[in-house]
């Protein structure tokens, strides 16, 4: 029997446990858990589990071959110092990798996540535009060339069907063309850009009839649903990572110390900044622990004081938000009134009147984050919660401002001098209200792009020049512009929310947003490399991706509300658009279903019935409960793995203590005289075997003499 083996075998060939290893804390804990969970059942033999690990030869060979293939595929991704190459070859390999990763040198993974998010929005808007173009615009374009017969929507000749456009007649000055281009009025109003141009009911091709109103409605539902599925799919990975990480503070410290470095960083200044940011994160974690202890030690008087301060400050925040929303509402009403009265002063004032709601929204989005960042310092929250709470307030301000703008428009659209409105809407002021809403979304999109470009050119570039060439102490304290990831993300989410809302009223708006985000990508990249420095509170890639998509999902949910309300509740315009023959846009769907064969009608009616809805809800709930139970099981497995890691540490400590005791006992039993010459130390295996025998002896010693951890 080999004494240095983990398991030893008797003459009959049976495998026995090692007496010393049976005393490990992990083994004793395992026995205790098995005894508690499997009381009354026979425990499986340990030899079965050990023998089951060796498979057949064929399985082993296939496993080895797959392992070798995997190793070969991962060789390229291994660090250069681990490759079996000469120094010259390693230098060449480093140069090649640096050339390949040149585009990644953007101050870390958080910045890369931002640009990846921008690229995703470019792709998403391009797909949405392809949907709108393929099913709404393309049939109108190809109909005259394939002998298609177009049936236009029929106007009933009533006062509701009178359309007064803003197209200019006669000699038009150049600045008026510029105004039309920036506002979406004039020559742009009756183009493919806006809802009012699509006055087609059906397109009769040689072998089929194309229902354009139905296609318009279904494509609107399709792009919203596609956006939802795509965002949820991309956010699933980040959600899984956030679910299992940072659950305890010890794990957070270990992750930051041992796995917190960002290997995408190649710039020396960025390296110093990353080092300081890691130090900042550790200090933040320690500060959070101190604040938690401080919260636990608060007296009732201190709690009442801090709650009173928070109540007052939150009331102040609500007042600021209310003032901003009222300003947006008043600016929208005033702008609409000026445009309806057709008041013309000069080119600049006309643009200000056109863009007054956009200007007020931009000012509100600029001022309120500054106020929120000052107010949060007096509310005595933890540093991490301060960041999240401030971002929540900014998200609410940016996205709700769009809702207030739409509410202001609809309050004018649905308000008539004599209630109720004869046409279901104010046809005197808004003969084609869908086009007017589309023009407002178009102006918001254009103005948002102008502001981003103007800030980059007239603020960030001059600031970099002043910081580089001015030695004033105040300027040095001011420093370079920080590339604040959350604020930049809120900007593009704000623009994407406008795009989702406006696509129904302006089918070509996704194409404009695609071009917009394409230019923003390179503008931000140039500004980042030349003008900005990373934020002192950096975002890691995993948390950044989940944060970006979570905010985008909120914007999508907000966009669905006004689009759904306008489709299902507000009467369609009777003077323009594809839904002239229907009271609401949604009415085209049941009308089209009623013309289908009886079998398909019964199927669709069954799918839309309450019985199917209840059944689907029950099945969905069961699936959700199953997923929740599965997530709970996975969480328990993760907890057990963490417990095993902790137990491994206890095992190592136990073995070290036993080894030290065996060494001390061995020294006591066989003392070496100082006068004798020192002999050559025995080999590792011999010394371990002797100490192991002593350890086995200690393992069977009385409980009083044993050491427990």
N, C-alpha and C positions, 0 to 999 in steps of 0.2 A: 504493500500500500504506500502510495506517495503522500508524504505528509504535507507538501506544499501545494497540493491540488485543492480546488474549491470543494469538490465532492470526491469521496473515496468509495471504492468498491470492495465488497467482501469476496470470499472464495466462490460463492454461488453466483456472482455476477450482478447482484442487486446493488443499486445506487443508494447511498445514504447521505444525509445532510452533514455538513461540517459542524461540529459542536460549537465552534466559536461564532460562525456566521449565524447560527440560530439565535444568538443573543443580540443581534443587531436591532436597533429600535424600529427600523422599517419592517423587519420580519415579525417582531412581536406585535406591532400595530396591525399588520396584515392578519395575523392569527386572531387578534381580538375582534377585528371587523368581520372576519369570516364566521367566527363563533356567534357574533351578535346577529348577523344577517341570515345565516344558514343553520340555525339551531334545529336539531332534529333530523338533519340530512347528513349523508355521508360525504365527507370532503374528498375530492379527487386526489389521487396520489401525485406527488411531485415528479415522479419519473415519467408519467404520461405527458406532462407538459414539456419536459425536457426532450423526450424522444420525438415529440411531434414537431419540433423545430427543424428536424432534418428531413428534407423531402426526397423525392426520387431523383435519379441522376439526370433524367431529361429535363425536369423542372429546374434543377440546379444549373445545368448548362445554359438553358434559355435565360435564366435570371442573370447569370454572369455575362452573357452576350449583350443583353439589354443594358446592364450596368456599364459595360465597356463602351457601348454606343453613347450612353448618356455622358460618360466622362469625356469622350472625344468631342461631343457637341458643346460641352461646357468649358473646354480648354481655352477657347478664345476669350471667355469672360473671366478667367482666373487672373489674379494680380500678376504683374510682370515678374516680380521677384520670385514667384513660385514656379515659373516656367523653366524647363531644362534647356536653357539656351545660353550662348555666350553673352558677354557684356555688350558687344557690338550689336548682336541680334536683338537684345533687350532694348537698346537705345532706339533702334529702328522701329521696334514694336511700339515703344512709347510715343515716338513721333507720329506713327500712323494713327494711334488711338487719339492723340490730341487733335489731329486733323479731322477725324471723324466726329469728335465731340466738340468741335469749335462752336457749333450752334448752341451747345448746352451751357456755355460759360455765361450764365446770367444770374450770378449771385445765389445759386442754390435751387433746391427742388421746389420751394414755394413759388418762386418766380416762374419756373418752368411750368408749374401747374396752372398758373394764370394764363400763360400764352397757349397752353394746350386747351384750356377752357375757351379762349377766344377762337381757336381753330375749330373747336366743336360747334360753336355758334355759327361760324361761317358755313360749315357743312350742313347744319340743321336748317338754316334759312335757305340755302341752295336747294335742299330737298323739298322744302315747303313751296318754294317758287316753282320747281319742276312740277309738283302736283297741281298747283293753280294754273300753270301754263298749259299742261297737258289736257286737263279736263274742262277748262273754262275758256282760255284764249285760243288754243290751237283749233278747236272745232270752228270757231268764227273765222279764223284765218284761212283754213283750207276749204271751207264750204263753197266759196265762189269758184274754186279751181277743180272741184270734183263733182260739178253739176248738183250741188246741194241747194235745196230750196229752204230759205230762212223764213220762219214765221215769227213776226215781231209781236210783242205784247200789245194787246188791244186797249186803247184808251176809250173810256166810256163817254168822253165829251163833257164831263162835269167840271166844276171849278177845281176839283182836286187833281185833275190830270193836266193842269196848266203848269208848264215848267219855265221858270225864268232863270236862265243861266247867267253867268258872269262873263261870258265871252265878249271881248271888246270888238267894236266895229269901227270901220274907217281907218284913218291914219293913227297908228299907235306909236308912242314914243319908246325909246330903248329902255328907259328906266321902268316903264310899265311892264315890258316883257320880263325884266329882272324881278319885279314884284310878283308877277304871275308864276315865275319859276320857283320862287322861294315860298309862295303861299299855296300853290296848287290850284289857283283860280285861273280865269281867263282861258287861254288856249289849251291849258292842261286839263280843264274840267271835263271836257267831253272826249277823253282819250281812254285807252286801255288802263290808265292808271287808277281810275275811280269806278265806283259801283254804278253810277248813273249811266255809264256808256253801254252796259250790257242789257239792252232792251229787247232781248231775243227770248221767245218762248220755246220754240222747238226748231231743230234743224233736220230737214228731211233729206237724208242721203238716199242713194238708189236702192239700198237693201235694208235700211234701218232708219229709225227716227231717234234723234238725240234730244233728250229733255234737259235743256241747259239749266233751268231753275233747280231741278232735282240734283244735277251734278254740282251746282254751286253750293247747295246746302250740304251735300255729303262730303265734298272736299273740305269744307270748313270743319266739319266734325272729324274728318280723317286727320287733318294736320294737327289739331289739338290732341287727339288720341295718340298719334304718332310721337308727338313731343313728350307726352306723359310717359309712354313706354320707354322711350329712348333715355330720358332723364333718370327714371327709376332704375333702369338696367345699369347705367353708368355709376349711379350712386350706391348700388348694392355693395360693391367692393369696399368703398370707403366706410360704409355703415358697419360692415363686419369688423373692419379694423378698429374703428372707434368703440365698438361694443366690447371688445376684449382687452383693450389697452387702457392704461391709467386707472385701473380699478383700485389699486392701493398705492400709497405714496412710496413704499419701498420699491415697487416695480418701476414707478416713474423715475426715481433716482437712478436705478440701474440702467434703464433705457437711455437716459441722458448721458450718463458717464461712459458706458461701454458701447452704446450704439447710436449716439447722438450726432456724430460727425457726418457732414454732408460731403460726399466724395465727388460731387459735381463741381465743387468750388476749385478754381484754378488761379484766381487773382489773389495777389498777396494782401491787398487791402481787404478784400472779402474774407480772407482767412482770418485776419485779425478781428474783423467784425463778427464772424461766426464764433470765434472763441469768446468774445465778449458777450454774444447773445446766449451762448450756453451758460456762461456764468450768470447772466441775468435770469435765465430760466430757473437755475438752481436757487438763486436768491428769491425768486418769485415763489417757488415751491416752499422754501423755508418760511417766507413771509405768510403764505397761506396757512401753514401749520401754526405759526404764531397767532394769526388772526382767529383760527379755530379755537385755540386755547383761550384767547382773549374773549371770544364769544361765550365759551363755556363758563368763564369766570365772571361774567357780567352780573351786576346786581339788578334788582328790579328797577331801581331808579335810573340806572344807565340804559337799560332796555327801553324804558318809556321815553327817555330823552332822544335816543337814536331813532326810534320809530316815529316820534313827532317830527324830527328833522327830515326824515325820508318822506313823510306825508306831505309836509310843506313843499319840499323840492319837487315831488311828483305832481302836486297841484300846479306848481309853476310850469312844469314841463307840459302838462295838459293845456294850460293857458297859452303857452307858446305855440303848441300844435293847433289849437283852436284859432289863434290869430293868423297863422299861416294858411289854414284851410279857408278861412273867411276871405283872406286876401286873394287867394286863387279864385274863389267863387265870384268875388266882386270884379276882379280883372276879366274873368271870362264873360260875365254879363255885359260889362262895359265894352269889351272888344266886339262882341256880337252885335251890340246896339249900333256901334259906329259903322260896322260893315253893312248892316241892314239899311241904315240911313244914307249909305253911300257918300259919306263925308270925305272929301278929298282936300288935303292941305298941301303936302309936298311929299317927295319920295321917302325921306327919312321918317317923317311922322306916320306915313301910311304903313311902313314896315313895323314901326313900334306898335301901332294899333293891331296889326296882324299878329305880331308875336308877343303881345302883352301877357297872355296866360303863360306862355313858355318862359318869358323873362321872370315872371313872379315865381314860378315853380323852381327855376334854376337858382334864384336868390335864396329861396327858402331852403333848398337842398344844400346850399353853401353855408348859410348862417347857422342852421340848427345843429349840425354836427359839432361845430365849435362850442356852442352853448352846452351841448350834452357832455362833451369832454371836460368842461369846467365843473358842471354840476355834479358829475359822478364822483369827483374827488371829495365831496363833503358828505357822501352817503355811507361811507365806511364799509364798503364791500371788499371782498378779496380781489387781488389783481386780475386773476383769470375771469372772475364774474364781472368785473368792471368792463373788460373788453367785450364780453358777450352781451351784456346789458346795453352798452352803448351802441353796438352793432344792431341789436334788436330795435332800438329806438330809431336809428337811421334808416333801417329797412322799412319800418312802419311809415316813416315820414315820406320816403321816396315813392313807395308803391301806393300809399293812400292818396298822395297828391294827384295821381292819375285818376283814381276813383272820384275825387272831388271835382276834377275837371269834367269828367263824363257826367256826373250828377248835375253840374251846372248846365251843361249842354241839354241834357234831357229835361231839365226843369223848364227850359225855354221851348224845347220841341213839343212837349206835351201840354203846354199852357196856351190857352186861347182866350180871346176876349169874352166869348160866350161859351160857357161850359154846358154840355160836353162838346168837344171839338167835332165839327161836322165830318172831317176826314179821319178822325182818330189821332190827328197831330196838327200842329200849327202850320197849315199849308201856305199861309200868306208869307210867313218869314222863312219857312224851310220847305220849299216845294219838293226838294230831294234831300231829306235830312241825312240819309246814309252817306251821300257825297260830302256833306258838310262835316260830319264826324270824321270821315276819311281824310279830309283836308286838315283837320286839327291834328290827327295822328301823323300826317305827313309833315306838318310844320314842327311838331315836337321832335320827330326823327332828324330833320335837317338842322334844327337849332341845337340839338344835343351834339351832333357831329361838329358844328361850327364852334361850339364852346370847347370841346376837347382839343381841336386843332389850335384855337386861339390861346388856350392856357399853355399848351406845349410851346408855341412860338413866342408868345409875348410875356410869359411868366417864367417858365422853367429855364429856357435858354438864357435870358438876361440874368436870372438869379445865378446860374453857373458862372457866367462871365464876371459878375460882381464879386462872387466868392473867390474866384481865382486871381483877380487882378486888383482887389481892394484889400488893404492891410488893416482896415478899421476893425477894432475889437468887437463891435456890435455885429458887423458882417460875419466875422469868423464864428461868433456865437450862433448866429443865424444858421450858417452852414448850408450844405447842399440840400436839394429837395429830396425828401425820403420817398421811395416808391412804396406807398402804403397799399398793400394788396387788398384789404377789405374795401377801402373807398373806391379803388379802381374796379373791383368786382361789382359793387353796387351801381356804378355808372353803367356798365354794360348790361346788367340785369334790368335796370330801369329802361334802357333802350330796347331790350328784347321783349319786355312786357308790353311796351307800346307797339312793337311789331306784331305780337300775337293778337292784340286787340284790333289793330288797324287792318290786318289782312282781309277780314271780311268786308270792310268798307273800301279798301284800296288793294286790289289783288296783286299789284306789282310792288307793294311795299316790301315783301321778303327779298326781292331782287335788290332794292335800294339798301336794305340792311346788310345783305351779303357784301355788296361793294363797300359799305360803310365800315363793317368790321374788318374787311380785308385791309383797308387803309389804316384803320386804327391799330391793327396788329403791328405794322411796320413803323407807324408813328411812335407807338409806345416802345417798340424795341430800340429805335434810334434815341429816343429820349432817355430810356433806361441806361443805355451804354454810355451816353455822353453827359447826361445831366444829373442823374439820380444816384442815390445810394440806397442799399437795402434798409428796411425799417429796423429799428432797434428791438421791436417785438416781432420776430419772424414767425412765419407759418410754415410748418412742415408739410410735405407733399400729401401725406395721407389725410391729415386734418383739413388741408386746403381744399382738396378735391371734394370732400364731403360737404364742407361749408359752402363752396361755390354752387354745387348742385342743389343743396337744400334751399338756399336763397332763390335759385332759379325755379325750383318747384313751387315756392310760395308765389313767385311772380306769375307762373302759369295758372295756379289756382285763382289768383286775382283776375287774370285775363279772361278766364272762363265765365266769370260772373256777369260782366256787362255784355259779352257776346251772347250768352244764353238768354239774358233778359231782353235784348233787342230782337232776337230771333223769335222768341216765344210770346212776348207780351206787347211790344210796341207795334202798331200798325205799319205795314210796309208803305213806302211812298207809292202813290198812284200816278206819278208823273215820270218816273224813271226806274231803271233797274229791271231785273228779271222777274220780280215778284209782284208786278202790277195787278195781275189777275187774282191775287190771294190777299186775304186780310193780314195775315202774318207770314213770315218766311217759313215757319214750321208747317203751315197748312199744305205746302206742296207735297210733303211726305205722305200723309194719309190719302190725299187725292190721287197720288201716283199708285199707291198700294191698291186702291179700290179698282183700278183698271187692269190689275194683274189677273191671271187665271185663278179659278176658285181654290185649287189645291194650294197654290203659293199664298193666297190670301189667308186660308185657314192656318197654314204654318206660321205666317207672320203674326196673325192675331193670337195664336197660341203662345208664341214667344213674347208677345207684349201683354199677355193677360196677367192678372194678379196671382193666379195659381202658379204659373211659371216663375213669377218674380219671388214669391214666397219660397218655392222649392230651391231656386237659385241662391236665395239668401241663406237658406239652411245649409246647403252644400258648401257655400263660401265660408260660413261660420265654422263648419266642421273642418274644412281645410285649414282655416286660420288657427283653430285650436290645435290641430295636428302640428302645424308649423311652430306654434308657440311651445308645445310640448317637446318637439324636437330641439328647439333652441334651448329650452331648459335642460334637456339631457346633455347637449353639447356643452352648456355652461358648467354642468356638474362634472363632466369629463375634464374640462379645463381646470376646475378647482382641484380635482384629484391629481392632475398632473403637477399643479403648483405645490400641492401637499407632498407629492413624491419628491419634487426638487428639494423642498425643505428637509424631507426625511433623508435624502442623500447626504445633505450636509451634516445631519446628526450622525449618520452612519460613519462618515469619514472621521468625525470627531471621536466617536466611540472606538474605532479601530486604532486611531493614533494614541488614545489613552491606553488601550490594551497593549499596544506595542511598546509604549514607554514603560508600563508596569513590568512587562516581560523582560525588557532590557535591564531595568533596575534589579529584578529578582535574579536574573542571570549573573549580574555583576556581584551580587551578595553571595551567591552559591559558589562561584569560582573566582575568588579575588586574585588579582595578578600582583606579584611582588614588584616593588619599584626597582629592586636591584637587578631583576632579570631583564635581559635585552628584549626590546620590543620586537615581536614576531610580525611577520607579514599578515595583514588582515585577511580573514577568510573571504571567499567569494560571496556575492550577494545571495545566491540561492542557499548556501550553507548557513549563513547567519540568519536568513529568513526562516529556514527550517528549524533551527534551534529555538529561535524566538517563538515560532509558531507552536512548538511543543509546549513551551511555557504558557503560551496563550490558551492552549487547550486545557492545560492544568488549571489556569485561572477561571476558565469557563465553567469548570465543575466545582469551583470553590464555594464555600457557604455564602449565602446571600449577604451576610454582614460584611464580608471582605470584598465583595464585588462593587464595582463603580457603576452607577447608573447616571444617564444623561437626561 
